[in-house]
Amino acid sequence: MTAELVRGQNHPLSQVRLEIRIMAGAPVVAGATLGDDSGKVQGVEWVAHPGAPTLPGLEVSRQAAAEHRLAVDLAAMPEHVHRVDVLLALPTGTGGPLRFGAVDTPTVVVTDLDGTQVARYTITGLDAESAVVALELYRRQDAWKVRAVGQGYAGGLAALLTDQGLPQADELAGSIQEAVARGLARSIPAPEPHTADGDRSRQATTPAPGFDPPGPAPQGVPEAVPPWPPRPYDGQTPAVGADPSGPSGGPVDYTHPGRHAAPPAPAPEPPPAPSGQPAVPVAGDAVGWSMDERLYNQVWGMFEDLARTTAAYRSAVDFADSRLEKELDRVLSDPRNRLGSAGDAAREAARTKRDELVDQAQAALDRDLVQLTFEAEVVEPALPPAYAGWDNPVWHGYQVPAEPPLALRLGELHLPESAPLRVPMLVRLPLERGLWIDSGRVTAPDGTVTEPDELRHLAMETAVALATRLLAVHPAGEFGVQVIDPAGSAAQALFPLVRSGVLAAPPAAGAAGVTGVLEHLIQRVDLVQMAVRGGATEALPPGLDTARQLLIVTDFPHGFDDRAVTALRYLADEGPAVGVHLLMVADREDAAAYGPLLDPLWRSLMRLTPLPDDHLADPWVGHAWTYEPSLVPPGSEVLHHVLSKVAAASPKHR
């Protein structure tokens, strides 16, 4: 099955001979660089581009084109090569677009030689950039992986190559663009846009008259991250990051629990709607293999519908404004209309047309929002604990589950045009990437700034709520939590976890505590990796805890030396695939002293905020969605109730 990657996510490669397919909305230059163990490109002979398309184990296209196929043989890579970066750049001086924000979103697909897709990555969030590192193939302990990077550069190829340590970056970038401009690499026009039917049968959003619905275009903020894979769960796709070659029958299996092979049961029949009224929504109306999966697909579909109907509204308003400007320009271009009643009448008529188009768009948006709000009111009370907010009554009857759920709720999402309508933000389990709760400066929409101490406390409360939810949705003994609190500054927020006894050990403090926890988890990662790859999970040491682990790191980077930072980066890269997950509470500005060393770490984590913030983007049109964390209501005892149940069911309390 194809792994749908998001920025920062990695996936193991079981084949060494691969093909990388690139699909863009305009002709692009495709290339690749080879990097050493520190990621540095040593010279121009380490760069494959249209003017020099062949390197050992690598061949790129000889021309700028809207579609490319790059051949890679990882077994033929020199031993000193530890990384292969796949680059895309817009050709200059050809009259084409000068930034990726003006073209359709590029997609990169890694396939076997027989065409079977291994991984797929749609590069969202690009705007002013004219060059981008799309993918990274990297060597880790004699095995290769692919990581979705999506790092764009407004300075073009020169800035990209400079960032990779190439001394002659400007000269090489110029020669590549010069080769394209001279026709050494003739451009191939973009193909006709592909169309595909969605996975969820829903009533199509009706665009307002007077505009053409746009294709997906990257918008939003640079650090936007798609909160879900770019298609609903189909009941058959295994969890991304799982090793399909892993052993069967052993004690370690980090794929998602198998689903029944029987055909899906029919979806519930909705009650008949009154004549002329919209269909009455039903919780679990999306076709799937269980009610859990139906609800997941339904929530995902609500998110997609809200994104697309809002995009239709915004496009209609943009069209109306553009049409108004053109008509006013035409009126003012005639000197006879600049003054007098004729000009006033023409301007008024243009504004009236604009208002009519906007009113039509608003009516279409309002109609869709009414239906989506109606659906949300039906679905929210029916959600299981893993998907439900902390104020949902389902938590009062909580019992430790017998198997983990399909997904987990991280918070809620909404858009400015539909602020009262909240859509749950669900992510698949097991977690495919770590989480970073940003304790840095956040400015509220009304301009107020939260004090740093209060913000750090809110960030820790968010982390504790997420850790509790992860513990609660896993069967007893199958998920553990460890905490690194170097200075003990998070003791108050961590009190619910400590008091209940659900932590695997007391929070680690001081340099020795930090080192001990990191070394223990790295040893666990290495042992499980070797066992899974060798198909010998039964040979793991008897005392090794094979339960999934969540490591909460507070107040980073205080208390971390260079060695500890390197260990943390290793866990972020290698841990999720073998059951070790990272949850950091940190301010990126506090780690600025490390320079670019920590950039890969931040990119590999999903950023969440303790206060509402519009930093997430959807994978279709790139709206900037406002994220709100899922927090326990003030005065509620639900956290204590849930943690008590988890502790009582834990094997160490039996």
C-alpha positions in Angstrom: 0.0 0.0 0.0 1.1 3.5 -0.7 2.3 5.6 2.2 0.8 9.1 2.0 3.5 11.2 3.5 3.2 14.6 5.2 6.0 17.1 5.8 8.7 15.6 8.0 7.4 12.1 7.9 9.6 9.2 6.9 8.9 5.7 5.5 11.2 2.6 5.2 12.3 1.5 1.7 12.3 -2.2 1.2 13.7 -1.9 -2.4 17.0 -0.4 -3.5 16.1 0.2 -7.1 13.5 2.9 -7.3 11.8 5.4 -9.7 10.8 8.8 -8.5 8.0 10.4 -10.4 7.3 14.1 -10.3 4.1 15.7 -11.4 3.9 19.5 -11.5 1.5 22.1 -12.9 4.2 23.7 -15.0 7.6 22.7 -16.5 10.1 22.4 -13.7 13.8 21.5 -13.5 14.4 18.2 -11.6 17.7 17.4 -10.0 19.3 15.6 -7.0 22.2 16.2 -4.7 24.3 13.6 -2.8 25.2 14.4 0.8 27.7 13.0 3.3 26.9 11.8 6.8 26.3 15.4 7.9 24.2 16.2 4.8 26.8 18.4 3.2 27.2 18.5 -0.6 31.0 18.4 -1.2 31.1 19.8 -4.7 29.4 20.3 -8.1 30.3 16.6 -9.0 27.8 15.6 -6.2 24.9 17.3 -8.0 22.8 15.7 -10.8 21.0 18.1 -13.1 19.9 18.4 -16.7 23.4 19.5 -17.8 25.0 16.6 -15.9 22.2 14.1 -15.4 24.1 11.0 -14.4 25.8 10.1 -11.1 26.6 6.7 -9.6 23.2 5.1 -8.7 21.3 8.2 -10.0 19.9 9.6 -13.2 17.7 12.6 -13.6 15.8 14.1 -16.5 17.7 16.0 -19.2 15.0 18.6 -19.8 12.6 20.8 -17.9 9.1 19.2 -17.9 5.8 19.1 -16.1 6.4 15.4 -15.4 9.7 13.6 -14.6 11.0 10.1 -13.9 14.2 9.8 -11.9 16.0 6.5 -11.6 17.7 5.6 -8.3 19.8 2.6 -7.4 20.6 2.9 -3.7 22.9 -0.2 -3.8 25.1 1.6 -6.3 25.6 4.7 -4.1 29.2 5.3 -2.9 29.7 4.4 0.8 30.4 8.0 1.7 26.9 9.0 0.4 24.4 9.0 3.2 21.6 11.2 1.7 20.0 11.9 -1.6 17.9 15.1 -1.9 15.4 15.4 -4.8 15.2 19.0 -5.9 12.6 20.9 -8.0 13.1 24.4 -9.4 11.2 26.7 -11.8 13.2 27.6 -14.9 14.0 31.3 -15.2 13.9 33.4 -18.3 11.4 31.2 -20.1 8.3 33.3 -19.5 6.8 30.8 -17.2 5.8 31.2 -13.5 8.4 32.5 -11.1 7.0 31.0 -7.9 5.5 27.7 -6.9 2.5 29.5 -5.4 1.4 30.3 -9.0 1.2 26.7 -10.2 -0.6 23.6 -9.2 0.8 21.8 -6.1 3.6 19.4 -7.1 3.4 15.8 -6.2 6.3 13.3 -5.9 5.8 9.5 -5.9 8.4 6.9 -5.1 7.7 3.6 -6.9 9.3 0.2 -7.4 10.6 -0.7 -10.9 7.3 -2.5 -11.6 5.4 0.7 -10.9 4.1 -0.2 -7.5 3.8 3.0 -5.4 5.8 3.0 -2.2 5.3 6.6 -1.0 3.6 9.7 -2.2 4.0 13.3 -1.1 2.1 16.4 -2.2 4.2 19.5 -1.5 1.8 21.9 0.1 2.4 25.3 1.7 4.6 26.8 -1.1 4.1 30.4 -2.2 7.0 32.7 -3.1 9.5 29.8 -3.4 11.0 29.0 -6.8 13.0 26.0 -5.6 12.2 23.2 -3.2 13.8 20.1 -1.6 11.0 17.6 -2.3 12.2 14.3 -0.8 15.2 13.0 1.0 16.4 9.4 0.8 18.7 8.8 3.7 20.8 5.9 5.0 20.3 4.8 8.6 22.1 1.7 9.9 22.6 0.2 6.5 18.9 0.7 5.6 17.4 3.4 3.5 14.3 5.5 4.2 12.5 8.3 2.4 11.4 11.5 4.2 9.0 14.2 2.9 10.8 17.5 3.2 9.0 20.2 1.3 11.6 22.9 2.2 11.2 25.8 -0.2 13.6 28.6 -1.1 12.5 32.0 -2.3 16.1 32.6 -3.4 15.8 29.8 -5.9 18.4 27.1 -6.7 21.3 29.2 -5.5 19.8 29.6 -2.0 18.9 25.9 -1.9 22.4 24.7 -2.9 24.1 27.2 -0.5 22.0 25.8 2.3 23.4 22.4 1.5 26.9 23.6 1.9 27.9 23.8 -1.8 30.7 26.4 -2.2 30.0 27.0 -5.8 26.2 27.3 -5.4 25.7 30.5 -7.4 27.8 29.4 -10.3 26.1 26.0 -10.6 22.6 27.4 -10.2 23.4 29.9 -13.0 24.8 27.2 -15.3 21.7 25.0 -14.7 19.3 27.8 -15.6 21.5 28.8 -18.5 21.4 25.3 -19.9 17.6 25.3 -19.7 17.4 28.7 -21.3 19.7 27.7 -24.2 17.4 24.8 -25.0 19.8 22.1 -23.8 16.8 20.9 -21.9 13.6 21.7 -23.9 10.5 22.3 -21.8 7.6 20.0 -22.2 4.2 21.6 -21.7 2.1 20.7 -18.7 -0.4 17.9 -19.3 -4.2 18.4 -19.1 -5.2 18.6 -15.4 -6.2 15.2 -13.9 -9.5 14.8 -12.3 -10.5 12.3 -9.7 -13.6 11.5 -7.9 -13.6 11.8 -4.2 -13.7 8.8 -1.9 -16.8 10.0 -0.1 -20.1 10.4 -1.8 -21.5 13.7 -0.6 -23.7 16.4 -2.0 -21.4 18.5 -4.2 -20.7 22.1 -3.2 -22.5 24.4 -5.5 -20.2 27.3 -6.6 -21.7 30.7 -6.9 -22.4 31.9 -10.4 -19.9 34.0 -12.2 -16.6 32.2 -11.5 -14.7 29.0 -12.3 -13.9 26.9 -9.3 -10.2 26.8 -8.8 -7.9 23.8 -8.6 -6.0 23.1 -5.4 -3.5 25.9 -4.7 -1.1 26.2 -1.8 -2.0 29.0 0.5 -1.7 29.5 4.2 1.4 29.8 6.3 4.9 28.3 5.6 4.7 25.8 8.5 1.2 24.5 7.6 0.8 20.8 8.0 -2.1 18.7 6.6 -3.9 17.4 9.7 -5.0 14.2 7.9 -3.8 12.0 5.1 -5.1 13.4 1.7 -7.8 10.8 1.5 -10.2 9.0 3.9 -9.3 5.7 5.5 -10.6 2.9 3.3 -10.5 0.0 5.8 -7.6 -1.7 4.0 -4.6 0.6 4.1 -2.1 -0.4 6.9 -0.7 2.3 9.1 2.0 4.4 7.5 5.4 3.6 9.0 4.6 0.0 9.7 7.1 -2.5 8.4 5.2 -4.8 6.1 8.0 -7.3 6.2 7.8 -7.7 9.9 7.3 -11.1 11.5 4.0 -12.7 12.0 3.1 -14.3 15.3 5.9 -12.5 17.2 5.3 -10.4 20.3 6.0 -7.1 18.5 3.6 -6.0 15.8 3.5 -2.2 15.2 1.0 -2.2 12.4 -2.5 -1.1 13.1 -4.7 -4.0 14.4 -6.1 -6.0 11.5 -9.6 -5.3 10.3 -12.1 -7.9 9.5 -12.0 -9.2 6.0 -15.7 -9.5 5.7 -17.6 -7.1 3.5 -18.6 -3.8 5.2 -21.9 -3.7 6.8 -24.4 -1.3 5.1 -24.4 2.2 6.5 -27.4 3.2 8.7 -30.4 4.3 6.7 -31.2 8.0 7.4 -34.7 8.9 8.4 -36.7 10.4 5.5 -36.3 14.1 5.1 -39.4 16.4 4.8 -40.2 17.4 1.2 -37.9 20.1 0.1 -35.6 19.8 3.1 -31.9 18.7 3.1 -31.2 15.1 4.0 -31.2 14.3 7.7 -27.6 13.4 8.7 -26.8 10.1 10.5 -23.8 9.4 12.7 -21.7 6.8 10.9 -23.2 7.3 7.4 -19.7 7.0 5.7 -19.2 3.5 4.4 -16.4 1.6 6.3 -15.6 -1.6 8.1 -16.8 -0.6 11.6 -18.7 2.2 13.3 -15.3 3.5 14.5 -14.0 3.7 10.9 -17.3 5.1 9.6 -17.2 8.0 12.1 -13.6 8.6 11.3 -14.4 8.9 7.6 -17.4 11.0 8.3 -15.5 13.5 10.4 -12.8 13.6 7.7 -15.5 14.2 5.0 -17.0 17.1 7.1 -13.5 18.6 7.2 -13.1 18.3 3.4 -16.6 19.7 2.7 -15.9 22.7 4.9 -12.6 23.3 3.2 -14.1 23.2 -0.3 -17.2 25.1 0.3 -15.2 27.9 1.9 -12.8 27.8 -1.0 -15.8 28.2 -3.4 -17.0 31.2 -1.4 -13.6 32.9 -1.3 -13.1 32.4 -5.0 -16.5 33.9 -5.8 -15.7 37.0 -3.7 -12.3 37.3 -5.3 -13.9 37.0 -8.8 -16.5 39.6 -7.9 -13.9 42.1 -6.6 -11.7 41.5 -9.7 -14.7 42.0 -12.0 -15.6 45.2 -10.1 -12.1 46.6 -10.6 -12.1 45.8 -14.3 -15.4 47.5 -14.8 -14.4 50.6 -12.9 -11.2 50.8 -14.9 -13.2 50.6 -18.1 -15.6 53.3 -16.9 -12.7 55.6 -15.9 -10.9 55.0 -19.2 -13.6 57.0 -21.0 -13.1 60.7 -20.1 -16.9 61.3 -20.6 -17.7 59.0 -17.7 -15.2 60.4 -15.2 -17.6 63.1 -14.1 -21.3 63.5 -14.3 -24.4 61.3 -13.8 -23.4 58.8 -16.5 -20.2 57.9 -14.7 -21.9 57.6 -11.4 -24.6 55.3 -12.8 -21.9 53.1 -14.4 -20.0 52.8 -11.2 -23.1 52.1 -9.2 -24.1 49.4 -11.7 -20.7 47.7 -11.4 -20.9 47.8 -7.6 -24.4 46.3 -7.7 -23.2 43.4 -9.9 -20.4 42.8 -7.4 -22.8 42.8 -4.5 -25.2 40.4 -6.3 -22.3 37.9 -6.9 -21.2 38.1 -3.3 -24.7 37.6 -2.0 -25.1 34.5 -4.2 -21.8 33.2 -2.9 -22.8 33.9 0.7 -26.2 32.2 0.2 -24.4 29.0 -1.1 -22.0 29.1 1.8 -24.7 29.6 4.4 -26.7 26.7 2.9 -23.7 24.3 3.2 -22.8 25.6 6.7 -26.4 24.8 7.9 -26.1 21.3 6.6 -22.6 20.8 8.1 -23.6 22.2 11.4 -26.6 19.9 11.5 -24.3 17.0 10.8 -21.8 18.0 13.5 -24.6 18.2 16.0 -25.5 14.6 15.2 -22.0 13.2 15.0 -20.4 14.8 18.0 -22.5 13.0 20.7 -22.0 9.7 18.9 -18.2 9.9 18.9 -16.2 7.2 21.0 -13.8 8.5 23.7 -10.8 8.6 21.3 -12.7 11.0 19.0 -14.7 12.9 21.6 -14.0 16.2 23.4 -13.3 16.1 27.2 -16.8 17.6 27.8 -18.5 14.7 26.0 -20.6 12.5 28.4 -19.0 9.4 26.9 -16.0 9.9 29.2 -18.2 9.5 32.3 -18.8 5.8 31.3 -15.1 5.3 30.3 -13.7 1.8 30.5 -10.2 0.7 29.4 -10.6 -0.6 25.8 -9.6 -4.1 24.6 -7.9 -2.7 21.4 -6.6 0.7 20.3 -8.8 2.9 18.1 -8.2 3.9 14.5 -7.5 7.6 15.4 -7.1 10.1 18.1 -8.5 13.6 18.6 -5.9 16.3 19.0 -8.2 19.3 19.1 -10.6 21.2 16.9 -10.4 23.2 13.7 -12.4 26.0 12.3 -12.3 28.8 9.7 -13.1 32.5 10.0 -16.2 32.2 7.8 -17.6 29.5 10.0 -16.2 30.2 13.4 -19.1 28.5 15.4 -18.6 25.3 13.4 -15.9 23.1 14.9 -14.5 20.0 13.2 -12.6 17.5 15.3 -9.0 17.2 14.3 -8.3 13.4 14.2 -4.9 11.8 13.5 -4.3 8.2 12.7 -2.9 5.8 15.4 -0.3 4.7 15.8 1.2 8.2 15.6 3.3 8.5 12.5 5.3 11.5 13.7 6.0 13.2 17.0 4.2 16.2 18.5 5.5 19.6 19.5 3.4 21.8 21.7 4.8 25.3 21.2 5.3 27.2 24.4 6.6 30.3 22.6 5.0 33.6 22.1 1.4 33.5 20.8 -0.6 36.6 20.0 -4.4 36.2 20.2 -6.7 37.4 17.4 -7.6 40.4 19.6 -4.0 41.4 20.0 -3.5 40.3 23.6 -0.2 38.5 24.4 -0.1 35.7 27.0 2.6 35.9 29.7 5.5 33.4 29.1 5.0 31.6 32.4 1.3 31.2 31.9 1.9 30.0 28.3 4.3 27.4 29.5 1.8 26.2 32.0 -0.9 26.0 29.4 1.4 24.1 27.1 2.1 21.5 29.8 -1.6 21.2 30.6 -2.1 20.5 26.9 0.6 17.8 27.0 -0.9 16.2 30.0 -4.3 16.1 28.4 -2.9 14.5 25.3 -0.8 11.9 27.3 -3.9 11.0 29.3 -5.9 10.5 26.1 -3.2 8.3 24.6 -3.1 6.2 27.8 -6.9 6.0 27.9 -7.4 4.7 24.3 -4.9 1.9 24.5 -5.5 -1.5 26.2 -4.0 -2.0 29.6 -0.2 -2.3 29.6 0.1 -1.5 25.9 1.1 2.1 26.2 3.5 3.8 28.7 4.5 7.4 29.4 7.9 8.7 30.5 8.7 12.3 31.3 11.9 14.3 31.2 11.6 17.4 33.3 15.3 18.6 33.7 14.6 21.4 36.2 11.4 20.1 37.8 9.6 23.2 36.5 6.6 21.2 35.2 5.8 19.5 38.5 2.5 21.2 39.0 1.1 20.4 35.6 2.4 16.8 35.8 0.8 16.2 39.2 -2.3 14.3 37.7 0.0 11.8 36.0 2.3 11.4 39.0 -0.5 11.1 41.5 -2.4 8.4 39.6 0.8 6.3 39.2 0.4 5.8 35.5 3.9 7.0 34.7 6.5 4.2 34.0 8.9 6.0 36.3 9.1 9.4 38.2 9.9 12.3 35.9 13.6 12.3 35.1 15.5 15.4 36.4 19.0 16.7 36.0 21.6 15.8 33.4 21.9 12.2 34.6 18.2 11.7 34.5 18.0 13.0 30.9 20.9 10.8 29.8 19.5 7.7 31.4 16.0 8.0 29.9 17.3 8.8 26.4 19.9 5.9 26.5 17.2 3.5 27.7 14.8 4.4 24.9 17.5 4.4 22.2 18.5 0.9 23.3 14.9 -0.2 23.0 14.6 1.3 19.5 17.7 -0.4 18.3 16.8 -3.8 19.7 13.2 -3.7 18.3 14.5 -2.5 14.9 16.9 -5.4 14.6 14.3 -7.9 15.8 11.6 -6.7 13.4 14.0 -6.5 10.4 15.4 -9.9 11.2 12.0 -11.5 11.9 13.2 -12.6 15.3 11.0 -10.7 17.7 10.9 -13.8 20.0 14.6 -13.3 20.6 14.1 -9.9 22.4 15.4 -9.8 26.0 12.7 -11.1 28.4 12.8 -8.0 30.5 12.3 -5.6 27.6 9.1 -3.6 27.7 7.6 -3.9 24.2 4.7 -1.6 24.9 4.5 1.6 23.0 6.1 4.5 24.8 5.5 8.2 24.8 8.3 10.4 25.9 7.3 13.9 27.2 10.1 16.4 27.1 9.5 19.6 29.0 11.3 22.9 28.9 13.6 22.0 25.9 16.4 22.7 25.3 17.3 23.6 29.0 19.2 20.7 30.5 20.2 19.2 27.1 23.8 19.0 25.9 24.8 18.3 22.3 24.8 14.5 22.9 21.3 14.6 24.4 20.1 16.7 21.5 21.5 14.2 19.0 19.8 11.4 20.9 16.5 13.3 20.8 16.8 13.7 17.0 17.4 10.0 16.6 14.3 9.1 18.6 12.2 11.6 16.5 13.4 9.9 13.3 13.5 6.3 14.2 11.2 5.9 17.2 7.6 6.1 15.7 8.1 3.0 13.5 9.1 0.9 16.5 6.7 2.2 19.1 8.5 5.2 20.6 6.8 8.5 20.3 7.9 12.0 21.2 5.9 14.8 22.7 7.9 18.0 23.2 6.9 21.1 25.1 9.3 23.8 23.8 9.8 27.2 22.4 11.7 27.1 19.1 13.3 30.5 19.8 14.8 29.1 23.0 16.7 26.6 20.8 18.0 29.2 18.4 21.5 28.8 19.8 21.8 25.4 18.1 21.3 27.1 14.8 20.1 25.0 11.8 21.2 21.8 13.7 17.6 21.4 15.1 15.7 22.4 11.9 15.2 18.7 10.9 13.9 18.0 14.4 11.3 20.8 14.2 10.2 19.8 10.7 9.7 16.2 11.8 7.2 17.1 14.5 3.6 18.3 14.2 3.3 21.7 15.8 0.4 22.2 18.2 -0.4 25.3 20.3 -1.9 25.7 23.8 -4.0 28.6 22.5 -6.0 29.0 19.3 -3.7 29.6 16.4 -4.1 29.5 12.6 -1.0 27.5 11.6 -2.4 24.4 10.1 -3.4 23.9 6.4 -5.6 21.4 4.6 -4.2 19.3 1.8 -6.6 20.6 -0.9 -6.7 24.4 -1.0 -4.3 25.3 1.8 -6.7 27.2 4.1 -5.1 28.5 7.3 -7.2 26.6 9.9 -7.4 27.8 13.4 -6.4 25.0 15.8 -7.7 24.8 19.3 -6.4 22.2 21.8 -8.6 19.6 23.4 -8.5 20.7 27.1 -10.3 19.5 30.1 -13.1 21.9 31.2 -12.2 24.0 34.3 -13.3 22.2 37.5 -13.9 18.9 35.8 -12.7 15.7 37.4 -12.8 13.7 34.2 -9.0 13.6 34.0 -8.8 12.0 37.5 -11.6 9.6 36.7 -9.9 8.4 33.5 -6.4 8.1 35.0 -7.8 6.2 38.0 -9.3 3.6 35.6 -6.1 3.4 33.6 -4.0 2.9 36.7 -6.4 0.2 38.1 -6.2 -1.8 34.9 -2.4 -1.5 34.6 -0.6 -4.9 35.1 1.7 -3.4 37.8 -1.4 -2.6 39.9 -2.9 -6.0 39.7 
